[in-house]
Amino acid sequence: MKVAVTGASGFCGAEVARRAAADGHDVTCHGRRPGPVGRHRPWDAAREVPDFSGADVVLHLAAAVGDSRHGDFERVNVDGTRRLLAAAGDRPVVWVSSASVYRPGPYDRAVGEDHPTDGQRTAYGRTKAAGERLALDAGKVVLRPRAVYGDGDPHLLPRLRRTVRGGRAWLPGPDVPLSLTAVGNLAQACLAAPRWPAGAYNIADDVVYRRDSAVAAVLGVPVRHVPVAVARAVAVVSSWRREPMLTPYSIDQVTDGLVLDIGRALACGYAPVTRLC
């Protein structure tokens, strides 16, 4: 296939572009910067209409990410989606969303794709939910990974490293179960998903992790617990910094116990092979 990958200079997009090229596809990378393989077509997702001429399928991973109060969230994740869908026309589109679209927990059971997608506490979550609604209304495939990790991860691992003090990782609240998504598993899903029926699909590793053992394995230090109330107080104090040390969203990520039901993707042939530990 001739595959257009948006956001191919980013962590997830680069892995998808490399995997597509390794599978023998003709890859074009759309974004502000070139991707790791293929041709580069400059595209500013906050302002411009992409050129998908010649493409058979569009894998959309460009996004404004993070949990700060600042950024082009609306212009990229919502307005950029409108421009992308118009440019894609009838081509298959795989729109990579996030489990952050789900209504915040805590959760008492695995979350399926029919769980409400409202009440998000961040601009990122709200605009990803709005953008994916546009994609779903257009009859496209939407993937919802959670906490993507892997070599070169610029988000999850650096955040976890900041919790280490005195040879221990200090995490808010008790140990909880949770889903994580290896970047290789997400890339495999992106390349398979153009053949899936339109709709939303949870994408995660095929194992439920325990938070404390997973963090200890990654960081190589034991985990200790901090009361959630103390963590939230720190988040309030630091909330007006441009890059807060701790945010309500980051606390939710490690305390809400979000486990994704991936049965719908498995039924379509999704076959995750990578695990954290």
Buried (B, 14 or more C-beta within 10 A) or exposed (E): BBBBBBBBBBBBBBBBBBBBBEEEBBBBBBBBEBBBBBEBBEBBBBEBEBBBEEBBBBBBBBBBBBBBBEBBBBBBBBBBBEBBBEBBEEBBBBBBBBBBBBBBBEBEEBBBBEBEBEEBBBBBBBBBBBBBBBBBEBEBBBBBBBBBBBEEBEBBBEBBEEBBEEEBBBBBBEBBEBBBBBBBBBBBBBBBBBEBEEEBBBBBBBEBBEBBEBBBEBBEBEBEBBEBEEBBEBBEEEBEEEEBEBBBBBBBBBBBBBBBBBBBBBEBEBEBEBEBE
